[in-house]
Every structure is written in C-alpha cells, then in structure tokens.
C-alpha cells in the first residue's frame, strides 16, 4: 500500500477536524480512505 494523498477534512456541524489519508495498492486495485480525528 502506498499513500496516494492526504489532507484535512472537517465536520461543519461539530467543528471536528480529521486527518484524511487515501491509500492505494495498484497491484490488487484496492483503495482505502481513512479519516481519523485530530488530537486536541
């Protein structure tokens, strides 16, 4: 797996920010997106 992109997303209702990372495995054509809350 390699990181395809990463950025910060947010929930406009709560103001919570998330580290968003998109992974890809080109060999198996698998794509995964994670959104993990940032620590305060």
DSSP file (Angstrom, degrees, kcal/mol; ACC not computed):
  #  RESIDUE AA STRUCTURE BP1 BP2  ACC     N-H-->O    O-->H-N    N-H-->O    O-->H-N    TCO  KAPPA ALPHA  PHI   PSI    X-CA   Y-CA   Z-CA
    1    1 A X              0   0    0      0, 0.0     2,-0.3     0, 0.0    24,-0.2   0.000 360.0 360.0 360.0 141.6    0.0    0.0    0.0
    2    2 A X  E     -A   24   0A   0     22,-2.1    22,-2.4     0, 0.0     2,-0.5  -0.956 360.0-104.0-130.5 154.4    1.2    3.5   -0.7
    3    3 A X  E     -A   23   0A   0     -2,-0.3    20,-0.3    20,-0.2     3,-0.1  -0.656  30.9-177.9 -77.9 123.9   -0.3    6.9    0.3
    4    4 A X  E     -     0   0A   0     18,-3.4     2,-0.3    -2,-0.5    19,-0.2   0.857  65.5 -21.5 -88.2 -42.8   -2.0    8.4   -2.7
    5    5 A X  E     -A   22   0A   0     17,-1.4    17,-2.8     2,-0.0    -1,-0.4  -0.983  54.4-163.0-160.2 160.7   -3.0   11.7   -0.9
    6    6 A X  E     +A   21   0A   0     -2,-0.3     2,-0.3    15,-0.2    15,-0.2  -0.978  21.0 142.1-152.1 144.1   -3.6   13.2    2.5
    7    7 A X  E     -A   20   0A   0     13,-2.3    13,-2.9    -2,-0.3     2,-0.5  -0.868  47.4 -86.3-158.4-172.5   -5.3   16.3    3.7
    8    8 A X  E     -A   19   0A   0     -2,-0.3     2,-0.2    11,-0.2    11,-0.2  -0.946  36.9-176.5-114.2 130.3   -7.5   17.6    6.5
    9    9 A X  E     -A   18   0A   0      9,-2.4     9,-3.0    -2,-0.5     2,-0.3  -0.710   7.6-157.9-113.6 171.1  -11.3   17.3    6.4
   10   10 A X  E     -A   17   0A   0      7,-0.2     2,-0.7    -2,-0.2     7,-0.2  -0.994  22.9-123.8-150.4 156.5  -13.8   18.6    8.9
   11   11 A X     >  -     0   0    0      5,-2.5     4,-3.1    -2,-0.3     5,-0.4  -0.904  20.6-159.0 -98.0 111.7  -17.3   18.1   10.2
   12   12 A X  T  4 S+     0   0    0     -2,-0.7    -1,-0.1     1,-0.2     5,-0.0   0.742  88.3  57.4 -67.7 -22.1  -19.0   21.5    9.8
   13   13 A X  T  4 S+     0   0    0      1,-0.1    -1,-0.2     3,-0.1    -2,-0.0   0.892 124.6  18.2 -73.8 -39.4  -21.7   20.6   12.5
   14   14 A X  T  4 S-     0   0    0     -3,-0.3    -2,-0.2     2,-0.1    -1,-0.1   0.620  95.1-126.6-107.5 -17.0  -19.2   19.9   15.3
   15   15 A X     <  +     0   0    0     -4,-3.1     2,-0.2     1,-0.3    -3,-0.2   0.497  55.4 152.4  80.9   3.1  -16.0   21.6   14.0
   16   16 A X        -     0   0    0     -5,-0.4    -5,-2.5    -6,-0.1     2,-0.3  -0.463  34.6-145.5 -68.7 135.4  -14.0   18.4   14.5
   17   17 A X  E     -A   10   0A   0     -7,-0.2    21,-2.5    -2,-0.2     2,-0.4  -0.803  12.9-162.0-104.0 147.7  -11.0   18.1   12.1
   18   18 A X  E     -AB   9  37A   0     -9,-3.0    -9,-2.4    -2,-0.3     2,-0.7  -0.966  22.2-127.9-130.3 141.7   -9.8   14.8   10.7
   19   19 A X  E     -AB   8  36A   0     17,-2.9    17,-2.1    -2,-0.4     2,-0.5  -0.824  33.0-161.1 -84.3 115.5   -6.6   13.6    9.1
   20   20 A X  E     +AB   7  35A   0    -13,-2.9   -13,-2.3    -2,-0.7     2,-0.4  -0.885  11.8 179.9-105.7 126.9   -7.8   12.1    5.8
   21   21 A X  E     -AB   6  34A   0     13,-2.1    13,-2.5    -2,-0.5     2,-0.5  -0.992  14.5-156.0-129.8 130.6   -5.4    9.7    4.0
   22   22 A X  E     -AB   5  33A   0    -17,-2.8   -18,-3.4    -2,-0.4   -17,-1.4  -0.926  14.8-169.5-106.0 124.5   -6.1    7.8    0.8
   23   23 A X  E     -AB   3  32A   0      9,-3.3     9,-2.0    -2,-0.5     2,-0.3  -0.810   2.2-169.1-110.3 152.1   -4.1    4.6    0.2
   24   24 A X  E     -AB   2  31A   0    -22,-2.4   -22,-2.1    -2,-0.3     2,-0.6  -0.999  17.6-162.2-141.8 141.2   -3.8    2.6   -3.0
   25   25 A X  E  >> - B   0  30A   0      5,-2.6     5,-1.7    -2,-0.3     4,-1.2  -0.921  10.9-172.4-117.1 100.9   -2.5   -0.9   -3.8
   26   26 A X  T  45S+     0   0    0     -2,-0.6    -1,-0.1     1,-0.2     5,-0.0   0.823  80.1  61.0 -65.9 -31.3   -2.0   -0.8   -7.6
   27   27 A X  T  45S+     0   0    0      1,-0.2    -1,-0.2    -3,-0.1    -2,-0.0   0.914 120.3  24.0 -61.5 -43.6   -1.2   -4.5   -7.7
   28   28 A X  T  45S-     0   0    0     -3,-0.3    -1,-0.2     2,-0.1    -2,-0.2   0.402 103.6-122.2-103.9   0.9   -4.5   -5.6   -6.4
   29   29 A X  T  <5 +     0   0    0     -4,-1.2     2,-0.4     1,-0.2    -3,-0.2   0.924  58.4 153.4  55.3  48.5   -6.5   -2.4   -7.4
   30   30 A X  E   < -B   25   0A   0     -5,-1.7    -5,-2.6     2,-0.0     2,-0.4  -0.919  25.1-169.3-111.1 133.4   -7.5   -1.8   -3.7
   31   31 A X  E     -B   24   0A   0     -2,-0.4     2,-0.4    -7,-0.2    -7,-0.2  -0.976   4.5-177.8-123.9 135.1   -8.3    1.7   -2.5
   32   32 A X  E     -B   23   0A   0     -9,-2.0    -9,-3.3    -2,-0.4     2,-0.4  -0.999   8.4-165.5-135.5 135.5   -8.8    2.7    1.2
   33   33 A X  E     -B   22   0A   0     -2,-0.4     2,-0.4   -11,-0.2   -11,-0.2  -0.983   8.0-171.1-119.7 129.8   -9.7    6.0    2.7
   34   34 A X  E     -B   21   0A   0    -13,-2.5   -13,-2.1    -2,-0.4     2,-0.4  -0.925   9.4-169.9-116.6 145.9   -9.3    6.7    6.5
   35   35 A X  E     -B   20   0A   0     -2,-0.4     2,-0.5   -15,-0.2   -15,-0.2  -0.922  13.2-179.5-133.5 107.9  -10.5    9.7    8.4
   36   36 A X  E     -B   19   0A   0    -17,-2.1   -17,-2.9    -2,-0.4    -2,-0.0  -0.923  32.1-111.1-114.0 128.9   -9.0    9.9   11.9
   37   37 A X  E     -B   18   0A   0     -2,-0.5   -19,-0.3   -19,-0.2     2,-0.2  -0.271  34.7-117.5 -58.1 138.9   -9.9   12.7   14.4
   38   38 A X        -     0   0    0    -21,-2.5     2,-0.2     1,-0.1   -21,-0.2  -0.509  29.8-109.5 -74.6 145.6   -7.1   15.0   15.1
   39   39 A X              0   0    0     -2,-0.2    -1,-0.1     1,-0.1   -21,-0.0  -0.535 360.0 360.0 -74.4 142.1   -5.9   15.1   18.7
   40   40 A X              0   0    0     -2,-0.2    -1,-0.1    -3,-0.0    -2,-0.0   0.449 360.0 360.0 -87.1 360.0   -6.7   18.3   20.5
